Amino acid sequence: MSFTIQFVGMSFHGSFGPLYVKMLRHFQERDTKTAWVASMSFALSLSISPITYRVDERIGQRSSMMIASGLFGLGLLISSFATSLDILFFTIGVLVAVGLSFCQAASMFILPHYFEKNYVLALGIALSGGSLGSLALSNLKAFMFAEFSYQTSMQLLASTSIILFFCGLTFKHPKKKRYNLGKEPSSDKDEIDDEYPPLSRNKSFYVLLLASLFYHVMYLFGFVHLPRMAIDLGVSDAQAALLPGILALSESAGKVVSGRIISYYRDSTLHLYQGAWLGMSLSSFACPFSKSFVGLGLYAAFWGFCVGNASGSCVGVIHYLVGRRRLVRAYSIFLLGLSPSVLAGPPIAGWLRETTLSYDAAFYTAGGTVLVAAGLLSVVKILHRIQHDYMKKVMTNNNAFEEAESAASGERDEFFDEKLFIAEKERKFNLLDYTGNEVEEQVFLQKYQDGKMTDSEILFFQVDKVNLQRWIDISKETSI
């Protein structure tokens, strides 16, 4: 059912090209303003994902799909009666967007209940439904808009919400309790036992988010503007409508391939992600030299395959950086952070087309932004390696302190010096230095002088990025 939901619902944005051309002709508005409908819808569906994900966790996937199908169908039905483009900013930009956000949450959250070992592969197969749906619906939309009026075509699209409704009816919470992907650790002890740093201090994740902001500026460019570009070059409407389908089909193949690779070679996730972005950048630089349907078709196939690899490995990359326990929360933050660039991308491409009277500048801009994003992924690799090594040292050090505290839990030797013991542990395990909060240091220093701090508490203090060695030096100076 996750595959079907992606096929029917989540392919809406991927097959937006024919609808974009129809809106241009029906409402007679500028390229930039018309492109805002697509970008606003996609951006809003991403930005509210933390809310819809949390609601989905509380009310369940079945109830979420009831809401999703209702909003999706209602938005498209009202759009069929729209007399101006401004109405579509609410119907498609808000109602459809919220409905699709619930679709995404339900189709993703149902999978961990049934797949643990091959979760990434199952997710890749499910997400490929969106790509195959884009292939089918782009041609279906082109046919409907050619044979029927705008009003009738939009009403037919609204009727597909019935399929989403019946998909939701099949969802049921398994009785067997599974691992909760969305909860953060409830205590400092849980954080230390985990090999990943807390999400708020995971630098590699936030650099990944920065890189994705550059990448997603032109993410929707091919889906929205490629048919219009083909028509500008003299390609027929029927052939232009095939380009989003070619793109979607190759994207689907890329998602399945990436899911298969990540399932067996998890350490290659970041390399695959970066390679896909580099491929998209190079193809975008080369596309302006394609002046025929064949050339644009080759671009759509290669670019779509790279997009599929990137989309299919995205969740795997986040899982690789933050761990399974924080995956859902990190992914919702990730989607929220992408919304500004997704919102701005299609209008920027439309504005460049209006200004230069061609899409060449937009393609060069797309290639440049994705190239910058691919470069930032190298920084992500370095930071992740540093953080991983640091957390391993913290875990090793934690075990040593627990053993020492356990051994000293009885009567301590009269010559036991706790300060020297801590300093020796700091030297032996070569803990990294951090600059901490001076007020917190003084509070803990007073606690130590009163003899109320245990060795384990000192370790937790250091894990919270307080400079342990500096704190020990202050302690020695005070005692003198």
C-alpha positions as CSV (number, residue, x, y, z in Angstrom):
1,M,0.0,0.0,0.0
2,S,2.9,2.4,0.6
3,F,3.9,1.9,-3.1
4,T,0.3,2.7,-4.2
5,I,0.1,5.8,-2.1
6,Q,3.4,7.0,-3.5
7,F,2.1,6.1,-7.0
8,V,-1.2,8.0,-6.8
9,G,-0.5,10.8,-4.3
10,M,3.2,11.6,-4.1
11,S,3.6,11.6,-7.9
12,F,1.5,14.7,-8.1
13,H,4.5,17.1,-7.9
14,G,6.6,14.8,-10.1
15,S,4.0,15.0,-12.9
16,F,3.3,18.7,-12.6
17,G,4.8,19.6,-16.0
18,P,1.7,19.0,-18.1
19,L,-0.5,20.8,-15.5
20,Y,2.0,23.7,-15.5
21,V,1.6,24.1,-19.3
22,K,-2.2,23.9,-19.0
23,M,-2.3,26.5,-16.3
24,L,-0.1,28.9,-18.4
25,R,-2.6,28.6,-21.3
26,H,-5.8,28.5,-19.2
27,F,-5.1,31.5,-16.9
28,Q,-2.7,33.4,-19.2
29,E,-0.3,34.3,-16.4
30,R,3.5,34.8,-16.4
31,D,5.9,31.9,-16.0
32,T,7.2,33.1,-12.7
33,K,3.7,33.5,-11.1
34,T,2.5,30.2,-12.4
35,A,5.6,28.3,-11.1
36,W,4.8,29.6,-7.6
37,V,1.8,27.2,-7.4
38,A,4.1,24.2,-7.7
39,S,6.8,25.5,-5.5
40,M,4.5,26.6,-2.8
41,S,2.7,23.3,-2.7
42,F,5.9,21.2,-2.5
43,A,7.5,23.6,0.0
44,L,4.5,23.6,2.3
45,S,4.3,19.8,2.2
46,L,7.9,19.7,3.4
47,S,7.7,22.5,6.0
48,I,4.8,21.0,7.9
49,S,6.2,17.5,7.9
50,P,7.3,17.7,11.6
51,I,3.7,18.4,12.5
52,T,2.1,15.8,10.2
53,Y,4.7,13.2,11.3
54,R,3.9,13.8,15.0
55,V,0.1,13.7,14.3
56,D,0.6,10.5,12.4
57,E,2.4,8.9,15.3
58,R,-0.5,9.9,17.6
59,I,-3.5,9.0,15.5
60,G,-2.1,6.2,13.4
61,Q,-1.6,5.7,9.7
62,R,-5.2,4.8,8.9
63,S,-6.6,8.1,10.3
64,S,-3.8,10.0,8.6
65,M,-4.8,8.6,5.3
66,M,-8.4,9.6,5.8
67,I,-7.3,13.2,6.4
68,A,-4.9,13.0,3.4
69,S,-7.4,11.7,0.9
70,G,-10.1,14.2,2.0
71,L,-7.8,17.3,1.7
72,F,-6.2,16.0,-1.6
73,G,-9.5,15.4,-3.3
74,L,-11.1,18.6,-1.9
75,G,-8.2,20.8,-3.1
76,L,-8.3,19.5,-6.7
77,L,-12.1,19.6,-6.8
78,I,-12.2,23.3,-5.8
79,S,-9.4,24.0,-8.2
80,S,-11.6,22.8,-11.1
81,F,-13.9,25.8,-10.4
82,A,-11.1,28.4,-10.1
83,T,-11.5,31.5,-12.2
84,S,-8.1,32.9,-11.5
85,L,-4.7,31.5,-10.7
86,D,-4.8,33.1,-7.2
87,I,-7.3,30.6,-6.0
88,L,-4.9,27.8,-6.8
89,F,-2.4,29.1,-4.3
90,F,-4.9,28.0,-1.6
91,T,-6.4,24.9,-3.2
92,I,-3.2,23.3,-4.6
93,G,-0.6,25.3,-2.6
94,V,-2.3,24.6,0.8
95,L,-5.0,21.9,0.8
96,V,-3.3,19.5,-1.6
97,A,0.1,20.2,0.1
98,V,-1.2,19.3,3.6
99,G,-2.9,16.2,2.2
100,L,0.3,15.0,0.5
101,S,2.3,15.6,3.7
102,F,0.0,13.2,5.5
103,C,0.3,10.7,2.7
104,Q,4.1,10.9,3.0
105,A,4.0,10.4,6.7
106,A,1.6,7.4,6.6
107,S,3.4,5.6,3.7
108,M,6.8,5.9,5.4
109,F,5.8,5.2,9.1
110,I,4.0,2.0,8.2
111,L,7.1,0.4,6.8
112,P,9.2,0.0,10.1
113,H,6.4,-2.1,11.6
114,Y,7.1,-4.8,9.0
115,F,10.7,-4.2,7.9
116,E,13.7,-3.9,10.1
117,K,16.7,-5.5,8.5
118,N,15.8,-4.4,4.9
119,Y,14.1,-1.1,5.9
120,V,16.1,1.0,3.5
121,L,15.4,-1.4,0.6
122,A,11.7,-1.5,1.4
123,L,11.7,2.3,1.5
124,G,13.4,2.6,-1.8
125,I,10.8,0.3,-3.4
126,A,8.0,2.2,-1.9
127,L,9.4,5.6,-3.0
128,S,9.8,4.2,-6.5
129,G,6.0,4.2,-6.7
130,G,6.1,8.0,-6.8
131,S,8.5,7.9,-9.8
132,L,6.4,5.3,-11.7
133,G,3.3,7.3,-10.8
134,S,4.9,10.4,-12.3
135,L,5.5,8.4,-15.5
136,A,1.9,7.2,-15.7
137,L,0.2,10.4,-14.6
138,S,2.3,12.8,-16.7
139,N,1.0,11.1,-19.8
140,L,-2.5,10.7,-18.4
141,K,-2.6,14.4,-17.6
142,A,-1.3,15.4,-21.0
143,F,-4.1,13.2,-22.6
144,M,-6.8,14.6,-20.4
145,F,-5.8,18.2,-20.9
146,A,-5.8,17.6,-24.7
147,E,-9.1,15.8,-24.8
148,F,-11.1,17.5,-22.0
149,S,-11.6,20.9,-20.6
150,Y,-9.6,22.2,-17.7
151,Q,-12.5,21.8,-15.3
152,T,-13.3,18.2,-16.3
153,S,-9.6,17.2,-16.1
154,M,-9.2,18.6,-12.6
155,Q,-12.3,16.8,-11.4
156,L,-11.0,13.5,-12.8
157,L,-7.7,14.1,-10.9
158,A,-9.7,14.8,-7.8
159,S,-11.4,11.4,-8.1
160,T,-8.0,9.6,-7.6
161,S,-8.4,10.6,-3.9
162,I,-10.7,7.6,-3.6
163,I,-7.8,5.3,-4.2
164,L,-5.9,6.9,-1.3
165,F,-9.0,6.5,0.9
166,F,-9.2,2.8,0.3
167,C,-5.4,2.4,0.8
168,G,-5.8,4.0,4.2
169,L,-8.5,1.5,5.1
170,T,-6.0,-1.4,4.8
171,F,-3.6,0.1,7.3
172,K,-3.7,-1.4,10.8
173,H,-1.3,-1.1,13.7
174,P,0.5,-4.4,14.4
175,K,-0.1,-5.8,17.9
176,K,3.6,-6.5,18.2
177,K,5.4,-3.5,19.6
178,R,8.3,-2.4,17.4
179,Y,11.2,-0.1,18.0
180,N,10.2,3.5,18.2
181,L,12.2,5.4,15.6
182,G,11.0,8.8,16.7
183,K,11.9,9.0,20.4
184,E,15.0,10.7,21.6
185,P,17.0,9.1,24.4
186,S,15.4,9.8,27.7
187,S,18.6,10.2,29.7
188,D,22.3,11.1,29.4
189,K,23.2,7.5,30.0
190,D,21.3,6.5,26.9
191,E,23.2,9.1,24.9
192,I,26.5,7.8,26.0
193,D,25.6,4.2,25.2
194,D,24.8,5.4,21.7
195,E,27.6,5.7,19.1
196,Y,25.9,8.8,17.7
197,P,26.1,12.3,19.3
198,P,22.8,14.0,20.3
199,L,21.0,15.5,17.4
200,S,21.4,19.1,18.6
201,R,25.2,18.6,18.5
202,N,25.5,16.5,15.4
203,K,27.5,18.9,13.1
204,S,27.6,16.5,10.2
205,F,23.8,16.4,10.0
206,Y,23.5,20.2,9.9
207,V,26.2,20.5,7.2
208,L,24.2,17.9,5.2
209,L,21.1,20.1,5.6
210,L,23.1,23.1,4.3
211,A,24.3,21.1,1.3
212,S,20.7,20.0,0.6
213,L,19.5,23.6,0.6
214,F,21.8,24.2,-2.4
215,Y,20.8,21.0,-4.1
216,H,17.0,21.5,-3.7
217,V,17.0,25.0,-5.2
218,M,16.7,23.4,-8.7
219,Y,15.3,20.0,-7.6
220,L,11.8,20.7,-9.2
221,F,13.3,22.3,-12.2
222,G,13.1,19.3,-14.5
223,F,9.7,18.2,-13.3
224,V,8.1,21.6,-13.8
225,H,9.9,23.3,-16.7
226,L,11.3,20.6,-18.9
227,P,8.1,20.2,-21.0
228,R,7.9,24.0,-21.5
229,M,11.6,24.0,-22.6
230,A,11.0,21.3,-25.1
231,I,8.0,23.2,-26.6
232,D,10.2,26.3,-26.8
233,L,12.7,24.3,-28.9
234,G,10.0,23.2,-31.3
235,V,9.1,19.8,-29.8
236,S,5.5,18.8,-30.1
237,D,3.2,18.8,-27.1
238,A,2.9,15.0,-27.2
239,Q,6.6,14.4,-27.2
240,A,7.2,17.1,-24.5
241,A,4.7,15.3,-22.3
242,L,6.8,12.1,-22.6
243,L,9.9,13.8,-21.0
244,P,8.5,13.8,-17.4
245,G,7.7,10.2,-17.9
246,I,11.2,9.3,-19.0
247,L,12.5,11.2,-16.1
248,A,10.2,9.5,-13.7
249,L,10.9,6.0,-15.0
250,S,14.7,6.4,-14.7
251,E,14.2,8.0,-11.3
252,S,12.3,4.9,-10.2
253,A,15.1,2.7,-11.3
254,G,17.6,4.9,-9.4
255,K,15.7,4.6,-6.2
256,V,15.6,0.8,-6.3
257,V,19.2,0.5,-7.2
258,S,20.3,2.9,-4.4
259,G,18.1,1.0,-1.9
260,R,19.7,-2.3,-2.9
261,I,23.2,-0.9,-2.6
262,I,22.7,0.7,0.8
263,S,21.1,-2.5,2.2
264,Y,24.4,-4.4,1.6
265,Y,27.0,-1.7,1.7
266,R,25.9,0.8,4.3
267,D,29.3,2.5,4.5
268,S,29.0,3.5,0.8
269,T,25.8,5.6,1.4
270,L,27.5,9.0,1.4
271,H,29.7,8.1,-1.6
272,L,26.6,7.1,-3.5
273,Y,24.8,10.3,-2.5
274,Q,27.7,12.5,-3.6
275,G,28.1,10.6,-6.9
276,A,24.5,11.2,-7.7
277,W,24.8,14.9,-7.1
278,L,27.9,15.2,-9.2
279,G,26.1,13.4,-12.0
280,M,23.2,15.8,-11.8
281,S,25.5,18.7,-11.9
282,L,27.4,17.5,-15.0
283,S,24.2,16.7,-16.9
284,S,22.7,20.1,-16.1
285,F,25.8,21.8,-17.5
286,A,25.5,19.7,-20.7
287,C,21.7,20.0,-21.2
288,P,21.8,23.4,-22.9
289,F,23.6,21.8,-25.8
290,S,20.6,19.5,-26.4
291,K,18.3,21.0,-29.0
292,S,16.2,18.0,-30.0
293,F,13.8,15.6,-28.4
294,V,16.4,12.8,-28.4
295,G,18.9,15.0,-26.6
296,L,16.4,16.1,-24.0
297,G,15.3,12.5,-23.6
298,L,18.8,11.4,-22.8
299,Y,19.2,14.2,-20.3
300,A,15.9,13.3,-18.6
301,A,17.0,9.6,-18.4
302,F,20.4,10.3,-16.9
303,W,19.3,13.2,-14.7
304,G,16.3,11.2,-13.4
305,F,18.5,8.2,-12.6
306,C,20.7,10.5,-10.5
307,V,17.7,12.0,-8.8
308,G,16.5,8.6,-8.0
309,N,19.8,7.6,-6.5
310,A,19.8,10.7,-4.4
311,S,16.2,10.4,-3.3
312,G,16.5,6.7,-2.5
313,S,19.7,7.1,-0.4
314,C,18.6,10.3,1.4
315,V,17.0,8.5,4.3
316,G,19.9,6.1,4.4
317,V,22.4,9.0,4.6
318,I,20.4,10.6,7.5
319,H,20.3,7.1,9.2
320,Y,24.0,6.8,8.7
321,L,24.7,10.2,10.4
322,V,22.2,10.2,13.3
323,G,21.3,6.5,14.0
324,R,18.0,4.7,14.0
325,R,16.7,6.1,17.2
326,R,16.7,9.7,16.0
327,L,15.9,9.0,12.3
328,V,12.3,10.2,12.2
329,R,13.0,13.4,14.1
330,A,16.0,14.2,12.0
331,Y,14.2,13.5,8.8
332,S,11.3,15.8,9.7
333,I,13.8,18.6,10.6
334,F,15.6,17.8,7.3
335,L,12.4,18.2,5.3
336,L,11.5,21.4,7.2
337,G,14.9,22.9,6.4
338,L,14.5,22.2,2.7
339,S,11.3,24.1,2.2
340,P,12.9,27.6,1.6
341,S,15.0,26.4,-1.3
342,V,12.2,24.2,-2.8
343,L,9.9,27.2,-2.6
344,A,12.3,29.5,-4.4
345,G,13.6,27.1,-7.1
346,P,10.8,27.0,-9.8
347,P,10.1,30.7,-9.7
348,I,13.9,31.4,-10.1
349,A,13.9,29.2,-13.1
350,G,10.8,30.9,-14.5
351,W,12.3,34.3,-13.9
352,L,15.6,33.4,-15.7
353,R,13.6,32.1,-18.6
354,E,11.6,35.4,-18.8
355,T,14.7,37.5,-18.5
356,T,17.0,35.6,-21.0
357,L,14.2,34.2,-23.2
358,S,15.7,30.7,-22.8
359,Y,16.3,28.1,-20.1
360,D,20.1,27.9,-20.6
361,A,20.9,30.2,-17.7
362,A,18.6,28.2,-15.5
363,F,20.4,25.0,-16.3
364,Y,23.8,26.5,-15.6
365,T,22.5,27.8,-12.3
366,A,21.2,24.3,-11.5
367,G,24.5,22.7,-12.3
368,G,26.4,25.2,-10.2
369,T,24.2,24.9,-7.1
370,V,24.3,21.1,-7.1
371,L,28.1,21.2,-7.6
372,V,28.5,23.3,-4.5
373,A,26.2,20.9,-2.6
374,A,28.4,17.9,-3.7
375,G,31.5,19.7,-2.4
376,L,29.8,20.2,1.0
377,L,29.3,16.5,1.3
378,S,33.0,16.1,1.6
379,V,32.8,18.2,4.7
380,V,30.0,16.0,6.0
381,K,32.3,12.9,5.6
382,I,35.1,14.5,7.6
383,L,32.9,15.7,10.4
384,H,31.1,12.3,10.7
385,R,34.5,10.6,10.9
386,I,35.6,12.9,13.7
387,Q,32.4,12.6,15.6
388,H,32.3,8.8,15.3
389,D,35.9,8.5,16.6
390,Y,35.1,10.9,19.5
391,M,32.0,8.9,20.5
392,K,33.9,5.7,20.5
393,K,36.4,7.3,22.9
394,V,33.6,8.5,25.1
395,M,32.0,5.1,25.3
396,T,35.4,3.5,26.1
397,N,36.0,6.1,28.8
398,N,32.6,5.5,30.2
399,N,33.2,1.8,30.6
400,A,36.5,2.6,32.4
401,F,34.9,5.0,34.8
402,E,32.1,2.5,35.6
403,E,34.6,-0.2,36.3
404,A,36.7,2.1,38.6
405,E,33.6,3.3,40.4
406,S,32.4,-0.2,41.0
407,A,35.8,-1.2,42.3
408,A,35.9,1.7,44.7
409,S,32.3,1.3,45.8
410,G,33.5,-0.4,49.0
411,E,36.1,1.0,51.4
412,R,38.6,3.2,49.5
413,D,42.3,3.1,50.1
414,E,43.3,5.9,52.5
415,F,45.8,7.2,49.9
416,F,43.2,7.3,47.1
417,D,43.3,10.7,45.5
418,E,40.2,11.2,43.4
419,K,41.5,14.3,41.5
420,L,44.7,12.5,40.4
421,F,42.6,9.5,39.5
422,I,40.4,11.7,37.2
423,A,43.5,13.4,35.7
424,E,45.0,10.0,34.9
425,K,41.9,8.9,33.2
426,E,41.8,12.0,31.1
427,R,45.5,11.5,30.0
428,K,45.0,7.8,29.4
429,F,42.0,8.1,27.1
430,N,43.0,11.4,25.5
431,L,39.6,13.0,25.8
432,L,39.0,15.9,23.4
433,D,39.0,19.4,24.9
434,Y,35.9,21.6,24.7
435,T,35.2,25.1,26.0
436,G,32.4,24.8,28.5
437,N,30.1,27.2,30.4
438,E,31.9,28.9,33.3
439,V,28.8,29.1,35.5
440,E,28.2,25.3,35.1
441,E,31.9,24.7,35.8
442,Q,31.7,26.6,39.1
443,V,28.6,24.7,40.1
444,F,30.2,21.4,39.5
445,L,33.4,22.6,41.1
446,Q,31.6,23.4,44.3
447,K,29.9,20.0,44.2
448,Y,33.3,18.3,43.8
449,Q,34.8,20.3,46.7
450,D,31.8,19.2,48.9
451,G,32.6,15.6,48.0
452,K,29.3,15.0,46.3
453,M,30.5,14.3,42.7
454,T,31.1,10.8,41.5
455,D,33.5,9.7,38.8
456,S,30.5,8.9,36.5
457,E,29.0,12.3,37.0
458,I,32.3,13.9,35.9
459,L,32.2,11.8,32.8
460,F,28.7,13.0,32.0
461,F,29.9,16.5,32.6
462,Q,32.6,16.1,30.0
463,V,30.2,14.5,27.5
464,D,28.1,17.7,27.7
465,K,31.1,19.5,26.2
466,V,32.6,21.0,29.4
467,N,36.4,21.2,29.4
468,L,37.3,18.5,32.0
469,Q,41.0,19.3,32.0
470,R,40.4,23.0,32.6
471,W,37.9,22.1,35.4
472,I,40.6,19.9,37.1
473,D,43.1,22.7,36.8
474,I,40.7,25.1,38.5
475,S,40.2,22.5,41.2
476,K,43.9,22.2,41.9
477,E,44.4,25.9,42.0
478,T,41.5,26.3,44.5
479,S,42.8,23.6,46.7
480,I,46.2,25.4,46.9
